[in-house]
Amino acid sequence: MIVVTRLNGSAFAVNPDLVERIQETPDTTLIMVDGAKFIVRESLVEVIDLVAAYRARIVGMAYGTDAAANATGPQPALAPVAPLVAGRRDGGR
């Protein structure tokens, strides 16, 4: 999730995977895949940077790099995956 700010100053979190497009005319508007629209204080470039940082953090977590160590706030953790064992069809369970 990325945290953005409404025009009245209240912050809220948005799932960037559900953002269809972003417009800046002149206020920045997030248009979601379900048609919902949110007007935010952040600029178009700032929202794009937030989305890029979010996705970089997810990729970093998937590859086990410490990219998430520089982020602020609580960080999600990925669940461990059971190792695959040759010759077993049940996924090693």
N, C-alpha and C positions, 0 to 999 in steps of 0.2 A: 504494500500500500504506500501511496505517497500522500503527504500532508500538504494541503493547500489552504488558502485563506479566503473566506467570503468577503464581500465588500464591507460588511458591517464589522469585520475584524475577527469573527469566530473561525477557528480552524476546524477542518474536517478531513477525513482520509478517503481517498478514492483508489479503487483498484485500476491501475493503469492499463490492464489488459482489456478493460471494458470501455476505454475511451475510443470512440470512433474517429473523432477529429477535434482539432483545437483551432479556434478562430480568434483573431485579435482585431476588433472593429469598433471602437478603440479598446473597449474592455475585453479581457481574455475570457473566452467562453469555452468550457469543456462540453462537448456533445457526446453523450454516451451511446452505446449500441442500442439501448432501449428507447432512445429519443430524449431522455432527460437532459436538461441543460443546467450547467452551473457556471455562474459568473464569478471569477476569482481575481484577487489582487495581483497575483504573480503574472509576469509577462509570458508571452508565448515561448520565448527562449528559456526562461526559468522553468516552465513546466516541462519542456522537452529535456532539459538537464536533469530534472527530478526523475523523469521516466527512465532516462539512460542510466542514471546512478542506481535506480531500483533494479533494473535488468542486469546491470553489471554485478550487483551484489548477489543476485540469484545465481548467475553463472559462476561467480566466484565460490559460492557455497557448494555448488554441484561439483566443481573441480577441486575442492578442498584448499583453495588459496585463502590467504588472509585478507582478501579485499573487503570482507564484511567487518574486519577489526577496526577500520577507520570510520565506520558509520556510527551515528549517535542513536541512542535509544535502544530498547530491547531488540535483540536480533532473533529471527526465527531459526530453528535448528532442523536439519534434515534427519529423518529417522534412518538408522542403520539398515543396510540391505543384507539379507542372508547370502553368504557366498555360494556360488554355483559349484556343485560337485559333479565331476564327470560320471556319466552313466546313470545318473538319477534323474527321473522325470518329474519329481515333486518339488523341484527348486531347492533341494537341500534341507527340507523340513523334516 
